[in-house]
Amino acid sequence: MSFLKIFQYVYIIFAAFFIYDAFVKYQNNESVTMSLLLAAAAVFMFFFRRRFNNKYGK
C-alpha cells in the first residue's frame, strides 16, 4: 500500500474527531457549525481521494 492510499484513511479519522468535537460542543451549548463543516469536508476528501486513486490506478 502506498503512502497516498494510507493517507486517504486519515481523512476518516479526522472526520470522526470533528464529529466527536461537535458532540462535546453541543453538550456544552457551544456552536458546532465549524466542527460539522470540517467533518463534512474530511468525508468529502476521503471519497474524492479514493475515487482519484481508483481512477489513476487502473
N, CA, C and O of each residue as an XYZ file, in Angstrom:
232
protein
N       0.839     -1.176      0.000
C       0.000      0.000      0.000
C       0.884      1.239      0.000
O       1.805      1.358      0.808
N       0.599      2.145     -0.900
C       1.417      3.348     -0.967
C       0.977      4.346      0.104
O      -0.055      4.189      0.757
N       1.791      5.356      0.248
C       1.525      6.390      1.249
C       0.204      7.096      0.963
O      -0.547      7.397      1.891
N      -0.088      7.364     -0.301
C      -1.313      8.081     -0.640
C      -2.564      7.263     -0.352
O      -3.598      7.820      0.016
N      -2.478      5.936     -0.516
C      -3.627      5.094     -0.197
C      -3.862      5.046      1.305
O      -5.007      5.020      1.755
N      -2.804      5.034      2.066
C      -2.943      5.041      3.525
C      -3.449      6.399      4.001
O      -4.280      6.475      4.906
N      -2.952      7.460      3.393
C      -3.298      8.810      3.836
C      -4.773      9.124      3.631
O      -5.321      9.955      4.355
N      -5.433      8.485      2.665
C      -6.847      8.774      2.456
C      -7.674      8.347      3.663
O      -8.727      8.930      3.920
N      -7.221      7.348      4.403
C      -7.956      6.913      5.590
C      -7.754      7.856      6.772
O      -8.522      7.811      7.733
N      -6.756      8.689      6.717
C      -6.553      9.698      7.757
C      -7.711     10.687      7.757
O      -8.087     11.216      8.803
N      -8.281     10.936      6.561
C      -9.434     11.832      6.484
C     -10.627     11.285      7.268
O     -11.372     12.063      7.864
N     -10.820      9.984      7.280
C     -11.906      9.394      8.065
C     -11.646      9.578      9.554
O     -12.575      9.820     10.324
N     -10.396      9.464      9.956
C     -10.033      9.679     11.363
C     -10.314     11.124     11.753
O     -10.855     11.386     12.827
N      -9.943     12.073     10.875
C     -10.236     13.481     11.140
C     -11.743     13.720     11.224
O     -12.201     14.465     12.090
N     -12.506     13.104     10.345
C     -13.961     13.273     10.371
C     -14.537     12.767     11.691
O     -15.399     13.413     12.287
N     -14.056     11.610     12.145
C     -14.536     11.075     13.423
C     -14.190     12.020     14.575
O     -15.000     12.235     15.476
N     -12.981     12.581     14.537
C     -12.588     13.518     15.589
C     -13.477     14.749     15.590
O     -13.917     15.191     16.651
N     -13.748     15.311     14.415
C     -14.564     16.524     14.359
C     -16.020     16.256     14.722
O     -16.686     17.134     15.270
N     -16.522     15.070     14.429
C     -17.874     14.721     14.856
C     -17.922     14.590     16.373
O     -18.877     15.039     17.007
N     -16.897     13.976     16.957
C     -16.808     13.889     18.415
C     -16.710     15.292     19.023
O     -17.354     15.582     20.031
N     -15.904     16.157     18.406
C     -15.754     17.528     18.887
C     -17.088     18.269     18.823
O     -17.422     19.021     19.739
N     -17.844     18.065     17.759
C     -19.153     18.712     17.636
C     -20.106     18.207     18.720
O     -20.890     18.982     19.269
N     -20.041     16.917     19.024
C     -20.894     16.361     20.068
C     -20.568     16.970     21.425
O     -21.470     17.317     22.189
N     -19.278     17.099     21.724
C     -18.866     17.689     23.005
C     -19.280     19.154     23.070
O     -19.759     19.620     24.104
N     -19.098     19.873     21.980
C     -19.507     21.278     21.963
C     -21.015     21.420     22.100
O     -21.496     22.343     22.757
N     -21.757     20.521     21.488
C     -23.215     20.559     21.596
C     -23.664     20.334     23.038
O     -24.618     20.959     23.500
N     -22.975     19.442     23.744
C     -23.302     19.183     25.146
C     -23.031     20.404     26.018
O     -23.694     20.604     27.036
N     -22.044     21.229     25.616
C     -21.691     22.425     26.379
C     -22.379     23.670     25.854
O     -22.012     24.784     26.228
N     -23.375     23.498     24.988
C     -24.146     24.603     24.410
C     -23.259     25.601     23.669
O     -23.455     26.812     23.772
N     -22.292     25.089     22.927
C     -21.436     25.923     22.098
C     -21.809     25.711     20.637
O     -22.586     24.814     20.311
N     -21.259     26.532     19.770
C     -21.537     26.422     18.346
C     -20.812     25.211     17.750
O     -19.619     25.013     17.978
N     -21.543     24.419     16.996
C     -20.974     23.207     16.406
C     -20.798     23.324     14.893
O     -20.384     22.363     14.243
N     -21.102     24.469     14.340
C     -21.109     24.635     12.886
C     -19.753     24.341     12.266
O     -19.678     23.597     11.288
N     -18.701     24.894     12.798
C     -17.380     24.726     12.201
C     -16.911     23.281     12.284
O     -16.315     22.770     11.336
N     -17.167     22.625     13.389
C     -16.766     21.224     13.520
C     -17.497     20.341     12.520
O     -16.900     19.439     11.931
N     -18.776     20.595     12.328
C     -19.535     19.798     11.371
C     -19.109     20.075      9.937
O     -19.086     19.162      9.112
N     -18.770     21.325      9.630
C     -18.269     21.646      8.291
C     -16.931     20.970      8.016
O     -16.699     20.469      6.916
N     -16.056     20.957      9.007
C     -14.767     20.288      8.839
C     -14.937     18.778      8.721
O     -14.202     18.128      7.977
N     -15.892     18.218      9.442
C     -16.164     16.781      9.323
C     -16.696     16.453      7.934
O     -16.301     15.453      7.335
N     -17.581     17.285      7.429
C     -18.119     17.061      6.085
C     -17.024     17.195      5.025
O     -16.994     16.432      4.059
N     -16.135     18.158      5.208
C     -15.023     18.319      4.273
C     -14.087     17.121      4.312
O     -13.580     16.701      3.271
N     -13.854     16.574      5.475
C     -12.977     15.408      5.594
C     -13.599     14.184      4.931
O     -12.897     13.411      4.278
N     -14.901     14.000      5.092
C     -15.578     12.873      4.441
C     -15.542     13.056      2.924
O     -15.302     12.101      2.184
N     -15.778     14.278      2.467
C     -15.697     14.563      1.035
C     -14.306     14.258      0.494
O     -14.172     13.643     -0.564
N     -13.273     14.686      1.212
C     -11.904     14.441      0.750
C     -11.579     12.956      0.726
O     -10.839     12.506     -0.149
N     -12.114     12.184      1.665
C     -11.897     10.743      1.654
C     -12.428     10.130      0.363
O     -11.719      9.392     -0.320
N     -13.682     10.441      0.033
C     -14.265      9.864     -1.167
C     -13.612     10.413     -2.428
O     -13.460      9.683     -3.407
N     -13.226     11.680     -2.423
C     -12.542     12.266     -3.570
C     -11.196     11.579     -3.797
O     -10.868     11.211     -4.925
N     -10.426     11.408     -2.741
C      -9.125     10.739     -2.853
C      -9.268      9.296     -3.296
O      -8.489      8.815     -4.119
N     -10.263      8.604     -2.754
C     -10.462      7.208     -3.119
C     -10.823      7.072     -4.592
O     -10.321      6.188     -5.286
N     -11.697      7.957     -5.061
C     -12.069      7.921     -6.478
C     -10.878      8.288     -7.359
O     -10.655      7.668     -8.399
N     -10.119      9.290     -6.942
C      -8.951      9.714     -7.697
C      -7.917      8.596     -7.784
O      -7.355      8.359     -8.853
N      -7.658      7.902     -6.671
C      -6.696      6.801     -6.667
C      -7.184      5.625     -7.512
O      -6.389      4.994     -8.209
N      -8.478      5.326     -7.457
C      -9.018      4.248     -8.265
C      -8.968      4.589     -9.754
O      -8.716      3.722    -10.591
N      -9.209      5.850    -10.068
C      -9.230      6.285    -11.461
C      -7.839      6.151    -12.091
O      -7.709      5.668    -13.215
N      -6.813      6.576    -11.373
C      -5.458      6.525    -11.917
C      -4.747      5.212    -11.617
O      -3.652      4.974    -12.126
N      -5.348      4.367    -10.807
C      -4.774      3.069    -10.526
C      -5.047      2.053    -11.628
O      -4.341      1.054    -11.766
N      -6.077      2.327    -12.399
C      -6.465      1.382    -13.465
C      -5.714      1.654    -14.707
O      -5.907      0.963    -15.708
